[in-house]
Amino acid sequence: MKVTGKFTFLPLALLFCLLSVLWVATDVSAEEAPAAWLQTSLPTLAGGSSQVLLVIGKESSGFTALLYALEKRGGSWRIVFPPLPALIGRNGFAPPGEKKEGDVRTPSGVFALKRAFGYAAEIDTRLSYRQAGDDDIWVDDSNSPDYNRWARKGETSATSFEQMKLKDDRYKYGIVIEYNTDPVVKGAGSAIFFHVRRGEHLPTLGCVALAENDILQVLGWLEPKAKPLALLGTRASIFLLAKGEHVVADCLASEQR
């Protein structure tokens, strides 16, 4: 084990061991655990990125998951810090390409991480940061030209939206998951973020929620030059992604433009 600054780096092989133990302990055979195939496929899934937030759930219908922060150093992928408990949509993960507006599911796929937001004027992050004010909203009206965009009240005709500054701490710290943002597909889902959880056992409406200290740790680690990505899904959907089936290529398409 190597300790660098405030982060602990562990060989990626240990991740596969941990995942195997996790799923074997929950009546899933070692053969089903994402071990060798993920080890060989991660370079393809990650593309030119050297930072990946892997959020993986056991079942498509469950709303609990684990987040692994992976970093590529010297040609090898390593775990940066111990896995973090995460909460996803109440109806679990949508299979790759099947996320819809209002289905209360978290999308599966590979997505870029470029932007952070929150309530304070500034926070400890190297990502592009935007402070949320009382007039800031995220449009979830599928019929609006501003669908799945950050906007301001009075500057959009949208009839449905989310407040970006809430009365609770959910959006105190957040990271935009670039799902359905480039291009935007009408009705495919909107406002998918990493944000602060409401409680230890409360699912989201489709986002990925972490404890406040955990999202601060992630925000402090992410480096834009590393082209960070989120890899989201169940073991089954990530297996399909690794095989190149039903890959949601929001981040890959934007990198090619």
ZIZI-V937439 format. One line per field, one symbol per residue. phi: phi as a letter, one per 30 degrees, with the letter a starting at -180 (. if undefined). psi: psi as a letter, one per 20 degrees, with the letter a starting at -180 (. if undefined). burial: 1 if it has 24 or more other ideal C-beta (glycine too) atoms within 12 Angstrom, else 0. Layout:
phi->???
psi->???
burial->???
//
This chain:
phi->.ccbiccccbedededdddddedddcicddddddcdddddceedddhcdbbbcccbcdbdcdccabccccbcbhicdbddbeecdbcbeeciddeeicdbeidhbcdckcbdbbbcaldddabdacdebbdccdcdbcdcddcddcehbdbbeicbcecbacddbcdccecebabdddchcadcceidjbhcbdadddadbcdcckdccbdeddddddddddbeddhdbccclddddddddddichddceddddddd
psi->pppocjqppqqhhhghgggggghhikkpqhhipneghhhhighghicjqjppooopqhqhiqjqrqppoppppkiqpqpgrqqppqpaqhjbppqpjjpqpjikqpqqapqqohqrrahrhqrnqiqpqppprhjprppjohiqijplqpaqqijqjqiprppioriajgkhpqppompkhnrpppjiqrlorprpqhrhkorajiapqrqghghhgghihpohhilqqpoqrrhghhggghijpkpokghgghhi.
burial->00000010110101110111011000000000111001101100111011111111110101111111111100001111101111111111111111101001111111111111111000101010110100011111110101111110000101001111110011111111111110010001111111111100001111111111011111111110011111111111111111000111111100000
//
